[in-house]
Amino acid sequence: MIKIDKKELCCGCSACRNACPVKCIEMETDSEGFSYPKVNLEECIKCRKCETVCPILHPNFEISNTKEFLAAYNLAETDRMKSSSGGIFCLLAQSILNTNGIVFGATYDSENQVRHIGIEKMEDLGNILGSKYVQSEMGNCFSEVMKNIKNGRPVLFSGTPCQNAGLKKYLGKLSEADNFFLVSVICHGVPSPMVWKKYLEEISNQSIEKVNFRDKVNGWKKFHFSYVTKDGIKNSEQFDQNTYMKGFLNNLFLRPSCYECKFKGKKDQSDISLGDFWGIDKLKEYFDDDKGCSAVAIKTQKGVELMKIIADNIISELVKENEIIQYNPAYVNSPEKHKKREDFFENLNKSSVVKNIEKCIRPPFIIRIKMKIYQIIKRERIIEK
């Protein structure tokens, strides 16, 4: 049976829970808000299927030789503006739905918690577009994916590299089926659902109807975190001013396994990997209109065939891997754990989560003094000129 001795060795993909033939594994939330498998010893039949499908304990994956790297964006501006970057996933999903397929991705539930679902109608596609900077709950998606592949239906699953690796282990040989496609996001790391829930409870005394982590109201490069309350009032902050986003980007409350990610770069088991092509304005200025550009890593022949389907609906150009990595190092590098991460979670239930984040990411006193002096000197130089 599966046993997690170190939390760094569990990504929370839930492959073990889905693989258990007697359903004796549940995903139990720890004090940080992350889920880990818990085995009912009385019901366990010791088949060890839960162990064999774990993508971290038993990786034995092939290292991918990426076919192509692209800078690309969707020609349909409306769809691109709804997407986090260049709107490429939107087109891939549409290509599957147009063939009576099913697409799996992350959405918000009625309480704005993040969960994976499958959609079958074009009008539902908007629910799974856009980045959600929270670890998503898998539910029964893995078994639904398997059922649909066996039925011969086209299936596209979009998730983090670790979720995709878990799904691929769960499916086994079935993952090689021609009607199954895996798309991953270039992942910075997954934040705690508990931190997200507490943050939402603090920022508004009204029910929040809609959340957007990547609102392009002021452009793609200066995206905003925004939300709309039940009375229709919209609140918006640029990402580098929003407390939650600052904590996320400072790696303060990510899952322990994120700091030692096993599925970066060539170890990503997906057919296509998508992310923001930060720096495209510096590399290819003519390619940037500040509405979003995607970095696309086409990793398999299935990925090549899928991209061919949408080729007429995109603007794209071949790029080199190091050009993506230069401005989006998350493609190959794990985030560095914040030195006050333990302090943050120790105080999570003792004080305001907003104040807790701000306190932990605040520079040390001596750094603040140096920054203040630098600002004064800079201002005086401007006055002299």
KAWO-V895677 format. One record per residue. N is the residue number from 1. RES is the residue in one letter. NEAR is the number of other ideal C-beta (glycine too) atoms within 10 Angstrom. Layout:
N_RES_NEAR, N_RES_NEAR
This chain:
1_M_18, 2_I_23, 3_K_10, 4_I_15, 5_D_7, 6_K_10, 7_K_14, 8_E_16, 9_L_15, 10_C_23, 11_C_27, 12_G_25, 13_C_30, 14_S_25, 15_A_29, 16_C_27, 17_R_25, 18_N_25, 19_A_23, 20_C_23, 21_P_9, 22_V_11, 23_K_10, 24_C_17, 25_I_22, 26_E_14, 27_M_18, 28_E_10, 29_T_14, 30_D_13, 31_S_10, 32_E_19, 33_G_20, 34_F_25, 35_S_20, 36_Y_15, 37_P_22, 38_K_15, 39_V_17, 40_N_13, 41_L_9, 42_E_6, 43_E_11, 44_C_16, 45_I_11, 46_K_7, 47_C_13, 48_R_12, 49_K_19, 50_C_23, 51_E_14, 52_T_17, 53_V_26, 54_C_23, 55_P_25, 56_I_22, 57_L_16, 58_H_11, 59_P_13, 60_N_7, 61_F_15, 62_E_8, 63_I_9, 64_S_19, 65_N_8, 66_T_16, 67_K_15, 68_E_15, 69_F_22, 70_L_23, 71_A_23, 72_A_26, 73_Y_28, 74_N_26, 75_L_13, 76_A_16, 77_E_13, 78_T_10, 79_D_20, 80_R_25, 81_M_15, 82_K_19, 83_S_27, 84_S_24, 85_S_30, 86_G_30, 87_G_28, 88_I_29, 89_F_27, 90_C_23, 91_L_24, 92_L_23, 93_A_22, 94_Q_18, 95_S_20, 96_I_22, 97_L_20, 98_N_11, 99_T_10, 100_N_9, 101_G_20, 102_I_21, 103_V_27, 104_F_25, 105_G_24, 106_A_24, 107_T_18, 108_Y_19, 109_D_10, 110_S_6, 111_E_9, 112_N_17, 113_Q_16, 114_V_19, 115_R_16, 116_H_23, 117_I_17, 118_G_20, 119_I_21, 120_E_13, 121_K_9, 122_M_12, 123_E_8, 124_D_14, 125_L_18, 126_G_14, 127_N_13, 128_I_21, 129_L_19, 130_G_21, 131_S_18, 132_K_24, 133_Y_20, 134_V_26, 135_Q_26, 136_S_22, 137_E_17, 138_M_24, 139_G_16, 140_N_13, 141_C_22, 142_F_25, 143_S_14, 144_E_18, 145_V_25, 146_M_19, 147_K_13, 148_N_20, 149_I_20, 150_K_11, 151_N_10, 152_G_10, 153_R_16, 154_P_20, 155_V_23, 156_L_26, 157_F_29, 158_S_24, 159_G_24, 160_T_27, 161_P_25, 162_C_28, 163_Q_32, 164_N_25, 165_A_27, 166_G_28, 167_L_28, 168_K_22, 169_K_25, 170_Y_25, 171_L_21, 172_G_12, 173_K_6, 174_L_13, 175_S_18, 176_E_11, 177_A_15, 178_D_10, 179_N_17, 180_F_23, 181_F_24, 182_L_28, 183_V_24, 184_S_25, 185_V_25, 186_I_25, 187_C_24, 188_H_21, 189_G_21, 190_V_24, 191_P_25, 192_S_23, 193_P_21, 194_M_20, 195_V_25, 196_W_23, 197_K_16, 198_K_18, 199_Y_21, 200_L_18, 201_E_11, 202_E_14, 203_I_18, 204_S_14, 205_N_7, 206_Q_9, 207_S_12, 208_I_17, 209_E_14, 210_K_12, 211_V_18, 212_N_20, 213_F_20, 214_R_21, 215_D_20, 216_K_20, 217_V_13, 218_N_12, 219_G_12, 220_W_25, 221_K_17, 222_K_12, 223_F_23, 224_H_20, 225_F_23, 226_S_17, 227_Y_20, 228_V_16, 229_T_16, 230_K_11, 231_D_8, 232_G_7, 233_I_11, 234_K_12, 235_N_14, 236_S_15, 237_E_16, 238_Q_14, 239_F_19, 240_D_11, 241_Q_11, 242_N_20, 243_T_19, 244_Y_25, 245_M_19, 246_K_16, 247_G_25, 248_F_25, 249_L_16, 250_N_17, 251_N_20, 252_L_24, 253_F_28, 254_L_28, 255_R_23, 256_P_18, 257_S_23, 258_C_21, 259_Y_16, 260_E_14, 261_C_25, 262_K_18, 263_F_25, 264_K_17, 265_G_18, 266_K_14, 267_K_16, 268_D_30, 269_Q_25, 270_S_28, 271_D_27, 272_I_27, 273_S_27, 274_L_25, 275_G_23, 276_D_24, 277_F_30, 278_W_19, 279_G_19, 280_I_28, 281_D_17, 282_K_11, 283_L_18, 284_K_15, 285_E_8, 286_Y_8, 287_F_17, 288_D_19, 289_D_13, 290_D_13, 291_K_18, 292_G_27, 293_C_30, 294_S_25, 295_A_28, 296_V_28, 297_A_26, 298_I_20, 299_K_22, 300_T_19, 301_Q_10, 302_K_19, 303_G_24, 304_V_14, 305_E_13, 306_L_20, 307_M_23, 308_K_10, 309_I_15, 310_I_18, 311_A_10, 312_D_7, 313_N_16, 314_I_20, 315_I_12, 316_S_19, 317_E_14, 318_L_9, 319_V_21, 320_K_10, 321_E_16, 322_N_9, 323_E_18, 324_I_27, 325_I_18, 326_Q_13, 327_Y_16, 328_N_18, 329_P_15, 330_A_18, 331_Y_20, 332_V_17, 333_N_13, 334_S_20, 335_P_19, 336_E_9, 337_K_16, 338_H_18, 339_K_10, 340_K_18, 341_R_18, 342_E_12, 343_D_14, 344_F_21, 345_F_20, 346_E_12, 347_N_16, 348_L_18, 349_N_11, 350_K_7, 351_S_10, 352_S_13, 353_V_25, 354_V_15, 355_K_12, 356_N_25, 357_I_23, 358_E_13, 359_K_14, 360_C_21, 361_I_17, 362_R_11, 363_P_10, 364_P_8, 365_F_8, 366_I_8, 367_I_10, 368_R_11, 369_I_11, 370_K_12, 371_M_11, 372_K_10, 373_I_10, 374_Y_10, 375_Q_10, 376_I_10, 377_I_10, 378_K_10, 379_R_10, 380_E_10, 381_R_9, 382_I_8, 383_I_7, 384_E_6, 385_K_5
